């Protein structure tokens, strides 16, 4: 083993300059050829730490005598010390590292790949000529040392262990590397020196160091087959898209260009992260899904005006409205065009725009005297410039015509600020309610000769529940959060945990509520499972069960449902929804965006139907969520 690897090591030593980050690691690797070298070093370090601990304990004992502690206190201290030592001993027995280095092994026992919890695996200085592809089972590995072996190839499956931060392959017989290693986006140390690499690997290493090889491979990762088309899940067999009361809506966070940085999405090839590539993919998705209403978040002002709106109008597809984040108020024309916001498009052959309203949470908070006097509003809510956009649309073909209020929003992103998102949602619901009330039937008497009624149309349903309402967007909130509860349950109590220690006037004093009677278009049995309080029922239909969304946002660090379409349950029925992304495709994806997915979010979509105003004339009957 030593002979050939020594030759390779000498041949390529000139590639490791004195200032190279890998030079020290290479030297350490060559000094670690003895059996269980790393385990021995760790044991020695532990003994040193224990000796220091014993020394401190002795000092504590001397101090105790000097202070003349009572026997009772000494016994108590001794018991506490024993308890502490016992806990530390139990903690130290938890292991996540295996050192099989320097054992001259030729094969690995398959059971090694069952230790899925391993974070560190030393297999250095053995006689391995190959590594089984089952190495990919160790998804928690952050360090893998295969240095000083006789490896002539690396399994492509190793590229799926994206948790790796250190991959040491020093002093082997590798001439080429699998392109799949380009997926190792977290790699900080790539030890490849001491191998007879061919071009282009050698050239990249000589010019920019070993990690340049990983970057090269990432840029050239094969696109792979596109994912299977997302299934359309029918929830109501009687639903017909030809019904003049039926329409579809799509909601999509498109990932603004300025947020799509290589630092944040380092796992994505630069060409696939580029806006020129992604915007065409986004446009293609929107056109292919062919929804009647399209609500987009993170849409740049310039891109809305110059690309999307221009394309949609010139092709007679959509008309649109847009509102940027509040910061654009203080910017010049050039800077303003880079500010993102919310865009709502609608088919002009299906709807007419009645009115539009911008919802700037900063401005709303300033207009509320009680909130304006609250310190936490200034320090936490006012510094966020998230917005919402409300459009009131009127149907063209339905008889009678109906109006639908569509609220499109993008809440604050930070998971550590649930209070901010809850306050933003409260303000959004209040503004939506005001607009809905303005379009609801006014209180008046019924037909001549009839007794007075609460609503002019004779319905006993509250006016704000008689107007179709859609609230959708990126809420950056998981099921089970205060935001989700407020939207779906209609209220959150004053002491909700998402408020934390902060004070927001009546919101934290009395709680928050609304009367819009909203429900998620995706079945509660689906979203309920995601927040730890399952609402699943044994009687759930197969269609409902198959409508599962595992996520709407997918990155290596996060996978969850944070985008929603909420609709008024009294006036809108759900005929179907767009299913989740192909699970097999997801298994092979590090995260989104990638070649096939333009954003870290995925679009969600639903088919809806206006049911009419409940209780009017006895003609409407809610059966299975469908107008009969």
C-alpha positions in Angstrom: 0.0 0.0 0.0 2.7 2.4 1.0 4.8 2.1 -2.2 2.3 3.2 -4.9 0.6 5.8 -2.7 3.9 7.2 -1.7 4.8 7.7 -5.4 1.5 9.5 -6.0 2.0 11.6 -3.0 5.5 12.7 -4.0 4.3 13.2 -7.6 1.6 15.7 -6.6 3.1 17.2 -3.5 4.0 20.3 -5.6 0.2 21.0 -5.8 0.1 21.7 -2.1 1.7 25.1 -1.5 2.7 26.2 2.0 -0.2 28.5 2.2 -2.8 26.0 1.0 -5.7 25.1 3.4 -5.2 21.5 2.5 -1.5 21.3 3.2 -1.9 20.9 6.9 -4.7 18.3 6.5 -2.6 16.3 4.1 0.3 16.3 6.5 -2.0 15.2 9.4 -3.5 12.5 7.2 -0.1 11.0 6.4 0.7 11.0 10.1 -2.5 9.1 11.0 -1.6 5.7 9.5 -1.4 3.9 12.9 -4.4 1.8 14.0 -7.2 3.9 15.4 -5.1 7.0 15.4 -8.0 9.4 15.7 -9.6 7.4 18.5 -6.3 7.5 20.4 -5.9 11.2 20.0 -9.5 11.7 21.2 -8.9 9.5 24.2 -5.8 11.4 25.1 -7.6 14.7 24.9 -10.4 13.3 27.1 -7.9 12.2 29.7 -6.3 15.6 29.8 -9.7 17.2 30.2 -10.5 14.7 33.1 -7.3 15.6 34.8 -8.1 19.2 34.6 -11.5 18.4 36.1 -10.0 16.4 38.9 -7.7 19.3 39.7 -10.6 21.7 39.9 -12.5 19.3 42.1 -9.4 19.2 44.5 -9.3 22.9 44.6 -13.0 23.0 45.4 -12.4 20.5 48.2 -9.7 22.6 49.7 -11.9 25.7 49.5 -14.6 23.8 51.2 -12.4 22.9 54.1 -11.1 26.4 54.3 -14.7 27.7 54.5 -15.5 25.1 57.2 -18.7 23.9 55.6 -21.0 21.9 57.7 -21.2 18.1 57.3 -24.7 18.4 55.9 -23.6 20.8 53.1 -20.6 18.6 52.3 -22.9 15.6 51.9 -25.2 17.6 49.7 -22.4 18.8 47.6 -21.0 15.3 47.3 -24.4 14.0 46.1 -24.7 16.8 43.5 -21.2 16.0 42.3 -22.0 12.3 41.9 -25.2 13.2 40.1 -23.3 15.5 37.8 -20.6 12.9 37.1 -23.3 10.3 36.4 -25.0 12.6 33.8 -21.7 13.5 32.2 -20.8 9.8 32.0 -24.2 9.0 30.4 -23.7 11.8 28.0 -20.2 10.7 27.0 -21.6 7.2 26.1 -23.5 8.7 23.2 -21.3 8.1 20.1 -21.5 9.4 16.6 -17.9 8.5 15.5 -16.3 5.3 14.2 -12.5 5.1 13.7 -11.4 2.1 11.7 -8.3 3.8 10.4 -5.0 2.0 9.9 -6.4 -1.5 10.2 -5.4 -2.6 6.6 -9.0 -3.6 6.0 -10.1 -4.8 2.5 -13.9 -4.9 3.0 -16.5 -3.1 5.1 -19.1 -4.9 7.0 -22.6 -4.0 5.6 -23.8 -3.3 9.2 -21.6 -0.1 9.2 -24.1 1.5 6.8 -27.0 0.9 9.3 -25.5 3.4 11.7 -27.5 6.3 10.1 -26.7 8.6 13.1 -22.9 8.7 12.3 -21.4 12.1 11.8 -17.8 11.1 11.5 -16.3 8.0 9.9 -12.5 7.3 9.6 -11.7 4.6 7.1 -8.2 6.0 6.3 -5.1 3.9 5.7 -6.7 0.6 4.8 -6.6 -1.5 1.6 -10.0 -0.5 0.2 -10.2 -0.5 -3.6 -13.8 0.6 -3.7 -16.5 1.9 -1.3 -20.0 0.3 -1.5 -22.8 2.6 -2.7 -24.6 2.0 0.6 -22.3 4.8 2.0 -25.2 7.0 0.8 -27.3 5.7 3.8 -25.2 7.7 6.2 -27.0 11.0 5.6 -25.7 12.6 8.8 -22.0 12.4 7.9 -20.1 15.6 8.2 -16.6 14.1 8.0 -15.5 11.1 5.9 -11.9 10.1 5.7 -10.9 7.6 3.0 -7.3 8.8 2.7 -4.4 6.4 2.2 -6.4 3.6 0.6 -6.2 2.0 -2.9 -9.4 3.5 -4.2 -9.7 3.7 -8.0 -13.3 5.0 -8.0 -15.8 6.8 -5.8 -19.5 5.7 -5.8 -21.7 8.4 -7.4 -24.2 7.9 -4.6 -21.8 9.7 -2.2 -23.0 12.9 -3.8 -26.3 12.5 -2.0 -24.6 12.8 1.4 -25.0 16.6 1.3 -24.3 17.0 5.0 -20.6 16.4 4.3 -18.3 19.3 5.3 -15.0 17.4 5.0 -14.3 14.7 2.4 -10.7 13.4 2.6 -9.5 11.3 -0.3 -5.8 12.0 0.0 -3.3 9.5 -1.4 -5.5 7.1 -3.4 -5.4 6.0 -7.0 -8.2 8.1 -8.3 -7.9 9.4 -11.9 -11.5 10.7 -12.2 -14.4 11.7 -9.9 -18.1 11.2 -10.3 -19.9 14.4 -11.4 -22.5 13.8 -8.6 -20.0 15.1 -6.0 -21.0 18.5 -7.3 -24.0 18.2 -5.1 -21.9 18.5 -1.9 -22.6 22.1 -1.5 -21.6 22.3 2.2 -18.1 20.9 1.6 -15.4 23.1 3.3 -12.5 20.7 3.0 -11.9 18.5 0.0 -8.8 16.5 0.3 -7.9 15.1 -3.1 -4.2 15.7 -3.3 -2.0 12.7 -3.8 -4.1 11.2 -6.6 -3.2 10.8 -10.3 -6.1 13.0 -11.4 -6.7 13.6 -15.1 -8.0 16.8 -16.7 -10.0 18.8 -16.1 -9.8 18.0 -12.4 -6.0 18.6 -12.2 -6.3 22.0 -14.0 -9.0 23.3 -11.7 -7.0 22.1 -8.6 -3.8 23.7 -9.8 -5.5 27.0 -10.5 -8.0 27.5 -7.7 -7.6 24.6 -5.3 -9.5 21.4 -4.6 -12.9 23.0 -3.9 -12.8 24.4 -7.5 -13.3 20.8 -8.7 -16.6 20.6 -6.7 -17.7 23.9 -8.1 -16.9 22.7 -11.6 -18.9 19.5 -11.1 -21.8 21.4 -9.6 -22.0 23.6 -12.7 -22.0 20.5 -14.9 -24.4 18.3 -12.9 -26.7 16.4 -15.3 -30.2 17.8 -15.4 -31.8 14.4 -15.1 -35.3 13.6 -16.2 -37.9 16.1 -15.3 -40.3 15.2 -12.5 -43.6 13.6 -13.2 -46.4 16.0 -13.7 -48.1 17.0 -10.5 -51.3 15.1 -10.2 -54.6 16.9 -10.2 -56.7 15.7 -7.2 -60.4 15.9 -7.7 -62.2 16.5 -4.4 -65.7 16.9 -5.8 -66.7 14.6 -8.6 -69.7 16.8 -9.5 -67.4 19.8 -10.2 -67.3 21.0 -13.8 -64.9 23.6 -15.1 -67.5 24.5 -17.7 -69.8 25.8 -15.0 -69.9 29.6 -15.3 -69.5 29.8 -11.5 -66.3 27.8 -11.6 -62.8 29.2 -11.7 -59.2 28.3 -10.7 -56.6 30.1 -8.7 -52.8 29.6 -8.5 -50.5 31.0 -5.7 -46.7 31.1 -6.1 -43.7 32.7 -4.5 -41.4 33.1 -7.4 -38.1 33.8 -5.5 -37.0 37.3 -6.3 -33.7 37.6 -8.1 -32.0 39.7 -5.4 -32.8 37.0 -2.8 -31.5 34.2 -5.0 -27.8 34.6 -4.0 -25.2 31.9 -4.5 -24.5 32.1 -0.8 -28.1 31.2 0.1 -28.6 28.6 -2.7 -25.1 27.3 -3.0 -26.4 23.9 -4.0 -27.9 25.3 -7.3 -25.8 25.6 -10.4 -25.2 29.3 -11.1 -26.9 29.1 -14.6 -30.0 27.5 -13.1 -30.1 30.2 -10.4 -29.8 33.0 -12.9 -33.0 35.1 -13.3 -32.9 34.9 -17.1 -33.2 31.1 -16.8 -35.7 31.1 -13.9 -38.1 33.7 -15.3 -38.7 31.6 -18.4 -39.4 28.6 -16.3 -41.8 30.6 -14.1 -43.6 32.0 -17.1 -43.9 28.5 -18.6 -45.4 27.1 -15.3 -48.0 29.9 -15.1 -49.0 29.5 -18.8 -49.2 25.7 -18.5 -51.3 25.7 -15.3 -53.7 28.1 -17.1 -55.4 29.4 -13.9 -58.0 32.1 -14.0 -56.5 34.0 -11.1 -52.7 34.0 -10.4 -51.3 35.4 -7.2 -47.5 35.9 -7.1 -45.2 36.9 -4.3 -41.6 38.2 -4.5 -42.2 39.8 -7.9 -39.8 42.6 -8.7 -41.4 45.8 -9.9 -39.3 45.9 -13.1 -40.0 42.3 -14.0 -43.7 42.8 -13.5 -43.8 45.7 -15.8 -41.3 44.7 -18.4 -41.6 40.9 -18.6 -44.6 39.3 -17.1 -47.3 41.9 -17.7 -46.0 42.7 -21.1 -46.1 39.0 -22.1 -49.5 38.4 -20.7 -51.1 41.5 -22.3 -49.5 41.0 -25.7 -50.7 37.4 -25.7 -54.2 38.3 -24.4 -53.7 36.0 -21.3 -54.0 38.1 -18.2 -54.5 41.6 -16.9 -52.6 42.4 -13.6 -52.2 44.6 -10.6 -49.1 45.0 -8.5 -47.9 46.6 -5.3 -44.3 46.8 -4.1 -43.0 46.7 -0.6 -43.1 49.9 1.4 -39.4 50.7 1.0 -40.0 51.7 -2.6 -41.6 54.9 -1.4 -38.2 56.3 -0.4 -36.3 55.2 -3.6 -35.5 56.6 -6.9 -36.8 55.1 -10.1 -33.9 52.8 -10.7 -33.7 51.4 -7.2 -37.5 51.2 -7.1 -37.6 48.7 -10.0 -35.6 46.2 -8.0 -38.1 46.2 -5.1 -40.3 43.1 -4.9 -44.0 43.0 -4.1 -47.2 41.1 -4.8 -48.8 40.7 -8.2 -52.3 39.5 -9.0 -53.3 38.5 -12.5 -56.7 37.6 -13.8 -58.2 36.5 -17.1 -60.1 39.5 -18.6 -62.5 37.1 -20.3 -63.4 35.7 -16.9 -63.3 38.6 -14.6 -63.5 42.4 -14.5 -61.4 44.4 -12.0 -63.8 46.3 -9.7 -61.2 47.8 -7.4 -57.8 47.2 -5.8 -56.3 48.1 -2.4 -52.7 48.0 -1.1 -52.1 46.8 2.4 -49.0 48.2 3.9 -48.7 46.9 7.4 -46.4 49.7 8.5 -48.9 52.3 7.5 -51.8 50.5 9.0 -50.0 50.2 12.4 -49.3 54.0 12.3 -53.0 54.7 11.7 -54.1 52.8 14.8 -53.7 55.0 17.9 -53.3 52.1 20.3 -50.8 50.3 18.2 -48.9 53.6 17.5 -48.4 54.0 21.2 -47.0 50.5 21.6 -43.2 50.2 21.9 -43.1 46.7 20.5 -45.0 47.8 17.3 -42.3 50.4 16.6 -39.4 48.0 17.4 -40.7 44.9 15.7 -43.6 45.5 13.3 -42.7 48.9 11.9 -39.2 47.8 10.8 -40.7 45.2 8.5 -42.1 46.4 5.2 -44.2 43.4 4.1 -47.4 44.1 2.2 -50.6 42.7 0.9 -52.7 43.3 -2.2 -56.4 43.1 -2.3 -58.4 43.0 -5.6 -62.1 42.8 -6.0 -63.1 41.0 -9.2 -66.5 40.5 -10.7 -67.4 37.5 -12.8 -68.4 38.0 -16.4 -70.3 34.8 -17.5 -72.1 33.8 -14.3 -75.8 34.6 -14.0 -76.2 36.2 -11.7 -72.8 37.8 -11.5 -70.8 37.5 -8.4 -67.8 39.4 -6.8 -64.8 37.7 -5.3 -62.4 39.5 -2.9 -58.8 38.2 -3.4 -56.1 39.0 -0.8 -52.6 38.2 -1.9 -49.9 38.6 0.8 -46.3 37.9 1.8 -45.6 37.9 5.5 -42.3 38.4 7.4 -39.9 35.5 6.9 -38.1 35.0 10.2 -39.1 31.9 12.2 -38.0 33.7 15.4 -40.7 36.4 14.9 -44.0 34.6 15.1 -45.5 37.6 16.9 -44.8 39.9 14.0 -46.5 37.5 11.5 -49.5 37.1 13.8 -49.9 40.9 14.1 -49.5 41.3 10.3 -52.2 38.6 9.7 -54.5 40.3 12.2 -54.2 43.6 10.3 -54.7 41.8 7.0 -57.9 40.2 8.2 -59.2 43.5 9.5 -58.6 45.2 6.1 -60.1 42.3 4.2 -63.2 42.3 6.4 -63.7 46.1 5.8 -63.6 45.6 2.0 -65.8 42.6 2.2 -68.3 44.5 4.3 -68.4 47.2 1.7 -69.5 44.7 -0.9 -71.9 42.7 1.3 -75.7 43.0 1.2 -76.7 45.9 3.3 -79.3 45.5 6.1 -82.8 46.3 4.9 -86.3 44.9 4.9 -87.3 41.9 3.0 -90.0 41.6 0.2 -93.3 43.5 0.7 -95.5 42.0 3.3 -92.7 40.0 4.9 -91.3 40.3 8.4 -88.1 42.4 8.8 -84.9 40.5 8.3 -81.3 41.0 9.3 -80.0 41.0 5.7 -81.6 42.5 2.7 -81.4 39.3 0.7 -83.2 37.3 3.4 -80.2 35.2 4.4 -79.5 34.6 8.1 -75.7 34.3 7.3 -73.7 37.3 8.5 -73.1 39.8 5.6 -69.3 39.3 5.6 -69.8 35.6 5.0 -72.0 36.2 1.9 -69.2 37.5 -0.3 -66.7 35.0 -1.8 -63.2 35.6 -0.2 -59.8 34.2 -1.1 -56.8 34.8 1.2 -53.6 33.4 -0.2 -49.9 33.9 -0.2 -46.6 33.0 1.5 -47.4 33.2 5.2 -44.1 31.8 6.3 -46.0 30.0 9.0 -46.4 26.3 9.6 -49.7 24.6 10.4 -50.2 24.9 14.2 -48.8 28.4 14.3 -50.8 31.4 15.5 -51.2 32.6 11.9 -52.6 29.3 10.8 -55.0 29.2 13.7 -56.2 32.7 13.2 -56.9 32.1 9.5 -58.5 28.6 9.9 -60.1 28.8 13.3 -61.1 32.4 13.1 -59.4 33.4 16.4 -56.4 33.2 18.7 -56.5 33.9 22.4 -54.8 36.8 24.1 -52.3 34.5 25.7 -51.2 32.7 22.5 -47.6 31.5 22.7 -46.7 33.2 19.4 -47.1 36.6 21.1 -44.3 35.7 23.4 -43.3 38.5 25.8 -44.4 41.3 23.5 -47.4 43.6 23.9 -49.6 44.7 21.0 -52.5 46.5 22.5 -55.9 44.9 22.2 -54.4 42.0 20.2 -52.5 40.7 23.3 -55.1 42.0 25.8 -58.2 40.6 24.2 -57.1 38.2 21.5 -57.7 38.4 17.7 -60.7 37.1 15.7 -62.5 37.5 12.4 -65.8 36.3 11.0 -64.8 35.3 7.4 -65.2 31.6 8.0 -62.2 30.6 6.0 -61.0 27.1 5.2 -57.9 25.8 3.5 -58.4 24.4 0.0 -56.1 21.5 1.0 -57.9 19.1 3.2 -57.5 19.5 7.0 -56.5 15.8 7.3 -53.4 16.8 5.2 -52.3 20.0 6.9 -53.2 18.7 10.4 -50.6 15.9 10.2 -47.9 18.5 9.5 -48.3 20.4 12.8 -48.4 17.6 15.2 -52.2 17.8 15.9 -53.6 15.5 13.3 -57.1 16.1 12.2 -57.1 12.9 10.1 -60.2 10.7 10.2 -60.6 7.1 9.4 -63.4 8.1 7.0 -61.2 10.4 4.9 -61.7 9.6 1.2 -58.8 8.3 -0.9 -58.9 11.5 -2.9 -58.6 13.6 0.2 -55.7 11.5 1.5 -53.9 11.7 -1.9 -54.1 15.5 -1.8 -51.2 15.5 0.6 -48.7 18.4 0.5 -45.5 17.4 2.2 -44.1 20.9 1.6 -44.6 24.2 -0.3 -41.1 25.3 0.4 -38.1 22.9 0.0 -34.5 23.6 0.8 -31.8 21.5 2.5 -32.4 23.3 5.8 -36.2 23.5 5.7 -39.1 21.5 4.3 -42.6 22.5 5.2 -46.0 23.9 4.3 -46.0 27.7 4.6 -48.0 28.8 1.5 -51.8 28.6 1.6 -55.0 29.3 -0.2 -57.9 30.1 2.2 -61.4 30.4 0.9 -64.8 31.4 2.4 -66.5 28.2 3.3 -70.1 29.6 3.0 -69.8 30.8 -0.6 -67.0 28.8 -2.3 -66.7 25.0 -2.8 -63.4 23.3 -3.7 -63.6 21.0 -6.7 -59.9 20.0 -6.7 -56.3 20.9 -5.9 -52.9 20.5 -7.4 -51.1 17.6 -5.8 -47.6 17.5 -4.4 -44.3 17.2 -6.2 -43.3 13.7 -7.3 -41.8 12.0 -4.2 -39.2 10.1 -6.2 -37.9 13.3 -7.7 -37.7 14.9 -4.3 -35.6 12.1 -3.0 -32.9 12.9 -5.6 -33.1 16.6 -5.1 -30.9 18.5 -2.6 -33.3 21.4 -2.6 -35.1 23.9 -4.7 -34.5 25.9 -6.9 -32.9 23.5 -9.3 -32.9 22.9 -13.0 -36.6 21.9 -13.0 -37.9 24.1 -10.2 -37.5 27.9 -10.6 -38.1 28.8 -6.9 -37.6 27.4 -3.5 -41.4 27.4 -3.3 -43.8 25.4 -5.4 -47.0 26.7 -6.8 -50.3 25.6 -5.2 -53.6 25.7 -7.1 -57.3 25.0 -6.5 -60.5 24.8 -8.6 -63.3 26.7 -6.9 -67.0 27.2 -7.5 -69.3 30.0 -6.3 -72.2 28.4 -4.4 -74.4 31.4 -4.2 -75.5 33.2 -1.0 -76.6 30.5 1.6 -80.3 30.5 2.5 -81.5 32.9 -0.3 -84.8 31.8 -1.7 -84.2 28.2 -0.5 -82.3 27.4 -3.7 -78.9 26.8 -2.3 -78.1 23.6 -0.4 -74.6 22.8 0.7 -74.0 19.1 -0.1 -70.5 17.8 0.0 -69.1 21.3 -0.4 -70.8 21.8 -3.8 -73.7 24.0 -5.1 -76.7 21.9 -5.9 
